[in-house]
Amino acid sequence: MFLKTLFFVLPLIVMAGQSVSVSADTTMSLNISAADAEAPISLTLEDLDAMPQVSFTTSTIWTDGVVEFSGVPLKALLESVAADSTTVEMVALNDYKVAMPLAQLEDSAPIVATRMNGAVMSVRDKGPFWVVFPYDEDAKYQTETIYSYSIWQLNRLEAVD
């Protein structure tokens, strides 16, 4: 009996001491749809990387310490697909959604972050895409409304209205 238990428990002990590597899923895409478009547009990480990029460092209420985020400004992203609307509805992988008036968009904030500290974000780390503001830059980015727009695990943008 002791040997059977040992053979069962020993591999678990050995596995517990090993580090597990989780790689980001670069096949994830961001789907963008508009009321006047024929079909949604699907952008891969590579598509987003080919667009103008913004980077900034900031602390967040969801992470420890200061983090560097980089990605595409949401305003530039919506302009690139000619989304003609007054509101963008942002939807996460778990179907959580929030609507943001396009009047809130600035040229460089928020961004659709594709990387955190230079690494592509996995779903486990709030990826593949995360709407992020430079929270430390100005008190206007430290409100409950702005925090509610900071949707992670983003996978759909829907231009509405």
Residue, then its C-alpha position, 0 to 999 in steps of 0.5 A: m500500500f505504501l509503495k502504491t501511494l508513493f508511486f502516485v504522490l511522487p510524480l505530483i511532487v516532482m511536477a509541483g517543483q517544475s515551472v510551467s510555461v504558458s505561451a500567448d495565443t497569437t492566433m487570437s483576433l480582434n473582431i470589429s463590426a459596424a452597423d453600416a459594414e457588410a461583415p465584421i473585420s477580423l484583425t490578428l496580432e500581426d495586423l495590430d502590430a502593423m498599425p501605429q503603436v503607443s507605449f506608456t508606463t502606468s500603475t493600475i488597480w489590477t496589477d502590481g507596481v508600474v507596468e509598461f503597456s503598448g498597443v494601438p490607440l483605440k481612436a486610430l483603430l476605429e478610424s482605420v476601419a472607418a467606423d462611423s458611430t458615436t459609441v463603441e461597444m467593447v466585448a470581452l471573451n466572457d461576453y462582459k460588455v461596456a459601451m464608451p462614447l467616442a467623444q471619450l477617445e483621445d489620439s493616444a488614449p486609451i490603447v488596445a494593449t497587445r503587450m504588457n512589459g514587452a510580452v504578448m498577453s495571454v488570456r490568463d494575463k488579461g489578454p489577448f487585448w486590454v483597453v488601457f489608459p495612462y492612469d498615472e498621467d492625469a487624475k481624469y483617468q482615475t475615475e470609476t467610469i474610466y476604470s469601467y472602460s478598461i476591459w480586458q480579454l477584449n475580443r470584439l468592438e462594435a461601432v453602434d449608434 
